[in-house]
């Protein structure tokens, strides 16, 4: 239960925000919404609002959906004429398919946009009220015969950048090394007021993260310490906090894309790809450390959900946006048969991804 409850809270919040993004733009452009569901399957409880939308919580809390008025396939334009015959003029104005292309695109993109906005607000809250660390990353020790020593790193070097990413805090170093997808990691260091570029080839071995989960660590053989043991942790004003929030979301997004690209090319560590089981386990572990680590994780999960949904895979929001791109270029929507072919491909890709992620989850639990 210590894992399940935090996981359910995390999923409900992130999914609600995602679906509310769709709902917001749908209502903005006059599309009728019949259902707003958190979860799938049988309804646990719900209520109707003044506009007739059924808000409900269902048994399986692994997603959600917004159902629009009158649509069998809410995103299909191919059978628009047949659909219009079923409704009078007033009801036709509530249909998703009658809206201009840009409005349909915004309604579909609203979910991922909302996820990125949620992450920005979480980071904004943390940086303003809890603060952000800006302690310089100073090397206190270089281990003998380590990759760092071989590359020429020395005690008292100040790490400025890793793979062209600015190191703002001592906490950034391990994160940037771990998330690097390059065989050789570029370090920019300051030594006696001179800037040096050093190339380090990390050693990789199996180990445990701070929560006890199995990961493949990238080790270069250095120990860091604050200068004179002084920690520079400060609360930020609204403007600076907002800038730092955007920077963090941008960093996580680009790093995630690089990591996924490395898995496709075969150079990345696909064993770290996880699904609901791993998310549930980690969310429970993180929740034990307090509310701030938990909502930080919520921000990262929200970014991941928004990013994945933008992939041009049918059944995902990005797949529908891909169809709209074709519609814009061709001047008409793809045929129903062509769309169905794309959806079959999308279903295969998603099922393959789910199987692989679940296999990794079960292997992480020691069941394989």
N, C-alpha and C positions, 0 to 999 in steps of 0.2 A: 504493500500500500504506500510505502514511503516513496516508491518510484512512480506508481500509477497516478496518484493525486497531482503532483507537480506537472506530470506529462499532460494530463487532461486539461489543467489550467492553461498551460502553455499553448496547446493545440487549439483550445476554444478561443483564446484571445487572438492568436495569429490568423486562424481561419475566419473568425468574425470580421476582423479588419479587412481581410482580403475580399470577402463577399460583400462587405459594406461598400468597398470601392466600386464594385459592379453596380450595387443598388443605388448609390449616390448619383452616378452618371445616368443610370436608367431613369430615375425620377426627375433628374434635371432636364432630360430631353423628352419627357412625357411618355415613356414606355411603362405599360402596366406591369406590376410585379405581383404575382399570385402567391409565391412562397419564398420565404427566407429561412433556410434550414442550416443549422449547425449539426453535422453528423448525417448518417445515412440509416436507412432501415425504418423500423417502427418508431412512431413519434412517442416520446416520453411525456412531454407537455408542450403547450403552445397557446397562442392567443392571436386574435385578429385585430389589426389596427383600423383606423377610420377609413382608410383607402381600400380595405379589403385584403391586404397582405396578411398571410398566415406566417407568423414568426414561431419557429418551433425548434426544439432540441430533440434529436433522435438518438437511438441506441448506440450506434457505432460512431464514436467521435474522431474519425480519421479523415475529416474533410467537411465539405458543406457545399451548398449550391443556392443560387438565386434563380427561380423559375419565372420567366416572363409570360405575360398574357398571350394566350392563343398559339403558342409555339410548340410544335412537336420537336422540331430541331431548331432551336432558337437562333442558331448562327447561319442557317441555310437561306440563301436567296434564290435558289434554283426553282423552287415551287411557289414563288411569290404570288403569281396570278391565281393559281388554284386556291391558295390560302385566303386571298382577299375576297373571293366569292362567298366565303362563309360568314363575313362580318359586315355590319352596316358601316356607314362613313364615320360615325363617332368612334366606334370600336377599332376601325382600321388605324386611326391615329395613335392608338395605344400599342400597336404591333411593332416589334423590334425591326422587322424586315422592311417597314415603310420609311425608316429613318435614313437620312443621308449617310454616305459612307464614313465621313469624319466622325459623326455622332456614334455610329456603331463601333468604330474603332476605339473611341474613347471609353465607351461602355465596357468593351472587352478588356482594354488595357487598364481600366480603373482598379481591378484587383491587384495586379502587381505594383501599380503606382502606390496604392494604399499601404502595401507591405513595406516599401522603401520609406514612405513617410513615417510609418510607425517606428522604424529603426532610427530614423533621424531624431524623432522626438524622444526616444529612450536615451540615446547618447546625449542629447541636449540636456535632459533632466540630470543625468549622471554628472556631466561636466560642470553644470551650474551649481548643483547642491552637494555632490560628493567630491568633485574635483577631478583633475587629470594629472598624471605624473609626468614631470619634465626633468627628472634626474639624469644627468649626462651618463652615457655608457662608457665607463673607464675600465680598461683591462687591468685587473689586479694580479693575475697570474696566467702565464702561458705554459701549458704542460709540455714536458719534454717529448720530442719526437711526434708531437701531435700535428694534425693538418695545419693548425694556426702557426706553429713554430716553423714548419716547412715553408709556409707562405711568407714568412717574415714578420709576423705580428710580434709586438714586444709589450712588456709591462708599461703601464701609463699611457698607452695609445688610447685615444678617444675615438670611438666608432661613430662616424657621421652618417654613413649611408650603407645599405645592404641591397644589392641588385637595383641600384638607382632609387630605392625607397629611403626617404629621410628617416633617420633614427632620432626620435624626439625624446625617448625615454629608455632607461636601462631595461624596461619591460618589453620594449620592441624587439630586442635582439633575438631572443629565443623564438619569438613568434615569426619573425621574418626568415630566420634560418629554417624553421620547420615548414613554412609555407612556400619556400623556394622550390621551384621545379627544375632548376638548372643543376647539371652535374658539377659545374664550377660556380661558386658563389663569389660575387664581386663585393669587396669591402673597401669603402673609402674611410681612411682613418686620419686623424690629426696627430702629428708627432713633432713637438718643438715648433709649433706654428706652421708646419709644412703639411700639405695634404698629400697622402699616398694612396694609390690604388693597388690593393692586394687581392690576388685570386686564390681562393681556398677550396679545396676539394674535401667535403665532409666525409667522415666515416659513417656508414649506416648500419645500425644493428637494432634488433628487436628489444623493446623495453616497455616500461609502463609510464603513462602520463601521471600528472599530479592527482588524478582521481583513481588511479590503479587500473586504467584501461590499457589494453595492449596496443602499442603503436610502433612504427618504425622510426627511430630517432636518427636525426642528423647531427653528429657531434663534431665540433672543430677543436675542442680542447682548450677553452679559455674560462677563466673565472672573472666575474665583474664585481665591482663594488662602487658605491657612491664616493665622490671625492670628500674626504674628511668625514665620512659617514653622514653626510647631510642629504636628506631626502627633500627634493623639490616637488612637492605635491600641492597644487593650488586650485581653488575654485575659479571658474572662468565667468566673465560677463556674458550676457546673452549673445552679442554679435560674435565674439571669439568662440563661444561654445557651439554656435550654429555652424561656423566655418569648420571647426574640428569634427563636428558630426557628419557633415557632408564628406569630409576627407576620409573618415573611417568607413562610411558606406561605400565610397568609391574604391577604397583599398580592398575591402572584403569582396566586392563585386569583381574587380579585375583579377584578384588573386584566385577567386573561385573559377573564373573562366580559364585562367592559365592552367589550373590544376585539372579541370575537366578535359582541356585540350591535351594535356600530357597523358591522361589515361587513354584517350582515343588513339594517340600515337604509340602507346605502349611504354612510354618512359616514366609514367607516374605510378604511384602506389595505389592500385585499385582496392586493396584490402581495407583502406580507410573509408570507403564508400559504405554508408550505413542507412538503415531505414527506421521505421517506427520503434522497433525494439531498442536499438541503440540510442535513439533520441530519448526514449522513456527512461532508460538506464542513466544516461548522462544528466538529464533534467532533474532526476531525483537526487543524484550525487551533488549537483551544483546547488540545489535548493537547500542542502544542509549547511552551506557556507553563508547563507543569508539572502536577503531580497535583492541586493545590488548585483551579485553574480548571476542570480536567476533571471532578472530582467535583462541583463547584458546578453545572456544566452538567448532570450526571447528575441532580442534585436537581430542576432546573427541568424536564427532560424527564420525570422521574417524576411531577411534579405535573401536567404536561400530559396524560400518559397516563391518570392517575387521573381527571382532570377530564373528559376527552373520553369515557371509558368510562361516566361517569354520565349522559351525555346520553340523553334518553328516545327513543332510536332503536333499533328492533329490530335484532338481531345484536350490539348492544353490551350491556354489563351493565345500563346504565340502561334499556334497552328491556325487559329481563326484569323489572326492578323495577317498570316501568310496568304490565306484565301482572299482577304481584302486587298492585299497588294496585287495579286493576280487580277482581281476585279478592276482595280484602278488602271492597270496596264492594258488589259484586254477590252475594257469598256463594258464588260458584262461578267456576271459570276460564273464560276466553273459549273459544269453540268453536275446534276445530282450523282450520276454514276462515277464521275471523276472524284468528287468529294468522298464518296463511299470508299473508293479505292485507297485514297489517302488516309481515311480513318482506320482502315484495316491495318495499314502499315504502322500508323501511330499506336494502335492497340498492341501490336506485336512488340514494338520498341518499349512501350511502357511496362508491359508484362515482363519482358526480359530484364529491364532495369530493376523492377520490384523483386523478381526472383533472385537476382544477383545481390541486391542490397540485403534481402532477408537471409540469404545464405551467409553473408558476412556477419550479420547480427548473431545468427545461431553459432557460427564458428567462434565469435567473440565470447559467447557464453559457455564455450567448451563443449558444445553438443556435436561438433564435427572435428 
